[in-house]
Amino acid sequence: MSTRILQIVPRMFPDVDGVGDYALQLARELCDRNQIRSDFLVFRPNPRLQPQVDGFAVHRLDHRTVQGLVDQVPENISTIFIQYSNYPYLLGKIDAPMWLVHGLQILKQRGKRIVVMFHELPTLRYRQIRCPNLLQRRVSRGLAAVADAVVTNNTAFQQTLTRWTQSPVRCVSNFSTIGELATIPPLSARTRSLVVFGSSDRTRVYRNNTETLNHICQTLGIDTLYDVGRPVDWDHQGLAVNVVKTGFLPAPEVSALMAKSMAGVFDYRRFPQNLAKSTIYAAYCAHGLLPICNGHGLKPQDGIESNQHYLVTSKLKQFTQPSSLQTIADNAHAHYLTRTLAQCTRKFAEVINPVESNRAVNTDVYTELSKFSQGLNPHSSTPSP
């Protein structure tokens, strides 16, 4: 018997939205692997939003009020699963949508299970200064408090959320939202190309960084740099390699490009403790590229360590041997195998249906114990191992 849940997302296709893409891929896997069927409720619906996406029912939240939320929850929904990232849920810079918390409280009182996935925690940033955003944090704390289960994507966030709620807080690192390769070609079999993939934040890779990029390309023998994503304004005239600005590409085309390229560059200085939440880094690892971190290494986190699971540009001269580069790429891919889409789906299924998951585990244990006891039974027709 299938379970039906409602995933609340900020935006969905035809909008390009990382959280929406994440939720849709998760929905496909939950449906295929665990018979958990998703409806979607879109917080910021595009006028061209369709009533179905990939066969999943899509609802619009046109009235962002407690009643508007409650009225949009279909019948026979067992779980409200909110994919929460602060800024897309704000209607203004000083907005604090506490009505969202109050609406979920009402739905919980009506017997709905509440699961909140925190993709971000609220902070204020000005240049190098970072501090908590107290107004938005009030909403996040409210969501954590009302939830029956809380999930996030890195241990730094998990530690904070644990202080905000009595509910269990699971950590599920992000998977690659552009797909995964079944077979990983070695670096030696790839073209001498470098990928810079992501949103407009990839300008951090380029800003005042021409010398470093040239050094990467020269050291690794790179002849082409692919800039992948919506167009951003940057001057590539000083680069000594061919630059191809692809613009936005569908996920299968990005995956195909990564499958043939040698390395991918990311810049995560803005979130130095949260690399496990990066779908860009996850995509590089999932495709067996050599991940290169712009600047200095980040602190060890979530099992990810500099110059073991990614190469730091400041240490590039120490890792010029092909075998050393391949080892880092292999380590990165091996670590990714612990956070694939299938692995993440299994963990989310346990959160959404804890009783069913425990029953499945208990059944497996009972089966193994039965086999074991038969092995000890001299009258059993099954021989002992």
Sequence and secondary structure as in RCSB ss.txt:
>XXXX:A:sequence
MSTRILQIVPRMFPDVDGVGDYALQLARELCDRNQIRSDFLVFRPNPRLQPQVDGFAVHRLDHRTVQGLVDQVPE
NISTIFIQYSNYPYLLGKIDAPMWLVHGLQILKQRGKRIVVMFHELPTLRYRQIRCPNLLQRRVSRGLAAVADAV
VTNNTAFQQTLTRWTQSPVRCVSNFSTIGELATIPPLSARTRSLVVFGSSDRTRVYRNNTETLNHICQTLGIDTL
YDVGRPVDWDHQGLAVNVVKTGFLPAPEVSALMAKSMAGVFDYRRFPQNLAKSTIYAAYCAHGLLPICNGHGLKP
QDGIESNQHYLVTSKLKQFTQPSSLQTIADNAHAHYLTRTLAQCTRKFAEVINPVESNRAVNTDVYTELSKFSQG
LNPHSSTPSP
>XXXX:A:secstr
  EEEEEEES  TTS  HHHHHHHHHHHHHHHHH EEEEEEESS  TT  SEETTEEEEE  S SHHHHHHT  T
T  EEEEEE TGGG SSTT   HHHHHHHHHHHHTT EEEEEES   EEEETTEEEE HHHHHHHHHHHHH SEE
EESSHHHHHHHHTT SS EEE     TT   SS   GGGS SEEEEESSGGGHHHHTT HHHHHHHHHHHT  EE
EEESS      TT SSEEEEEES  HHHHHHHHHH SEEEE  TTSTT GGG HHHHHHHHTT EEEESSS    
BTTB BTTTBEEGGGGGG  SHHHHHHHHHHHHHHHTTS HHHHHHHHHHHH HHHHHHHHHHHHHHHHHHHHHH
H TT SS   
